């Protein structure tokens, strides 16, 4: 099995913690320094830090940095479970490719009935009460899946279902908790409406672009954490 880049960085930082080079309660070097040290992107470093936080080896503090936890409880099974999943950036990159093309096909070929289902799913998503985060999450998923199904290519919903499942993993928890806000929720609703408008007006390129812009915004949201 090919090792994911963030797994290698995770292991290198973990080794430095275990060797005492990064001591308990000390602040880890900044992302840009770690990226230069390990010759990777800052995105990869960020995924590695999220994994280390999920494994309770470090704590990420808002506007302060990442700190080594004072008591190291090395839960091997937890760490292996985390390392066996793709990172958020990888997932979003793949969703950008798959969902952008699905939108193009839907705008080009979908039946009126399929487009009506997308409109209904979009409205149901927008109508979720502001304080109901789990329902909003499910309604957003239903909206995206309605587009995948409307493509009439069975691989689109299968692939998207797999990618969406990754969002329930440990790597995503800290990011969602740290970036969840009413403003971001309204942005999701606005983006979904833009996608829906492009689909129902049968503008393939505009539909693809609207979905790609939405995923780009999600990536920017991830990188801002």
N, C-alpha and C positions, 0 to 999 in steps of 0.2 A: 504494500500500500504506500502511495506517495505521501510523504510527510508535508503537512500544510506549513506554510512559512511561519505563521504565527505560533505554531507548536514549537518550532525550533527556537524562536525568541523566548517563548515562555520557559522552555527548559534551561536556556542560558541564564535568564534572570533568576530562576529558581535555584540553579547551582550557586549563583553568587550570594543568594540569601543563606543557603545551607552552609556555605563555606565561611560565612561571617563577613564577607566583603561588604554586603549590604546588611547592616545590623538592625535588630529589632527597634522599632520606633523611628528609625532614620528615614529620611525622605529619599526616594529613588531619584536618579538623575532625570532631568526633563526629557520629554518625548523626543525632541530633536537630537539630544545627546545620545539617547539610546538608539535612535535610528541610525546615527552616524557610526556608533560603536559596532552595531551588528550589521551594518550595510543593508538596511531595509527601509521601507517607507514608514512614515509616521502612522499611517493607517494600520500597518501590520503591528507596530508597537502597541497601538491602542487596543487592537484585538487581543494581544497577549496580556496586556494589563487587565482588561475586562475578565479574561479567563482566570488570572491569578486572584482577582478580587472575588470572583464567584467561588473559587476554591478556598477562600478565607486566608490567603497567604499575604495579601496586601489590602489596604483600604484606600480608595480614591476619594479625596476630599475636594469639594467644589472650590475652584480658584486657588487651590493650594498645592495639589500634586498627589502623588501616590506614596504611601508610607507602609513600611514593613510592619506587619502585625506583631505584637509583643509575644504572643503564645502561638507557636507553630504546631497546629494539629494537621499533620500531613495525611489527609484522607486520600489514599491512592485510588480507591474506586471512584470517588467524586471527580478527581482530577482526570482520570482516564475517560470518564463519561463526558467531561467537558471537551477534552482534546479530540474526541471522536466525532465532534460536530463541526460543520463549516462555520467560519466567522461571519458576523453580520455583514461586513463589506462584501465578502464573496457572494453571499445570498442575494444582496441587493443588486450587485452587478449582473448576476444571472437573471434576476427578475426583470431588470431593465431590458435585456435582450429578448427574453421570452414574451413578456407582456407587451412590449412595444410592437413586436411582429404580430401578436394575436390581435391587437387593436387594428392594425393595418388590414388584416384579413377580414375582421368583423365588419369594418366600415365598407369594405369592398363587396362582401358576399353574403352577409348575415340576412336571415329572413326577418320580416317585420315582427314576427312573434318573438324571436330571439332578442331583437332590439327593445321590445316592450318589457321583457324580463329584466334587461339591464336598467331601463328607466325605473322600474319598480324597485329593484335592488338599491339603486342610488338614492331613491326617495326614502326607503326604509332606513338606510344608513344615516341620512341627514336628520331623520325624525327621532333618533335615539335620544332619550333624556340626557342632559349635560353631565349628570353625575354617575351615569351607568357606563363605566369603562369596559367591563367584560362584554356587555351587549354591543357596544360600539365596535369593539374588536371583531366580534363575530359578524356583525353587519358589514363591516369593511371587507372582511374575508369573502362574504357571500357576494358582494359587489364584484370583486376581482374574479371570483370563480365564475360568475355569470358571463363575464367577457370571455374567459377561457373556453367555456362550454359553447358559446356562440360561434367560436371559430370553426366548429365542426371538425376539428382535428383532435382526436382522443388523447394525443400526447401532451397537448397544452394543459388540460386540467390535471393530468397525472403529475406532470412536472411541477406545476404551480402548487398543487396540494403538498408535495414533498417539501418544496421551498418554504411554504407558509408554516409547516409544522416546526421548522427550525426556530420560529419566533417564540415558541413555548419553552425553549431551552434556557439554561443558566446564563449563557453569554449575553442574552438579550435583556435580562431582568434589570440590571443596573442602568443600562442605557435608557430603557423605557421609563424607569422611575426618575431618572435625572433629567429627561427632556419632555416629560408629559406636562402639558399645559392646555388651558382653554384656547389660547391663541393657536397652538399647533393643531388642535382638533378642528378648529374652524378652517385652517389651511387645508386639511385633508378633505373636508366637505367641499371646499371651493375647487380643489384639484379634481375631485371626482366629478363635479358638475361640468367642468371644462372637458374632461374625457368623454362624458356622456353626450354633451352637445356635439362634439366632433364625430362621434359614432353615429348618432341619429341623423345628422345632416350628411352622412356618407362621404366624409372627407378623410380618406385613408392616411395621407401624410400628416394631416393635422392631428388625427387620433393617435398615431404612433408618437408624434412629438409631445402631445399632451401627457401621455403615459410616461414617456422618458423624462419629461420635466418633473413629474411627480416623484419618480424614483430618484432623480438627481437631488430633489429637495430632501428626500428621506436620507440620502447619503450625507448631505450637508448637515442634517440634524444629528446624525451619528457622529460626524467629525467634530461637531461643536461641543460634545459632551466632555 
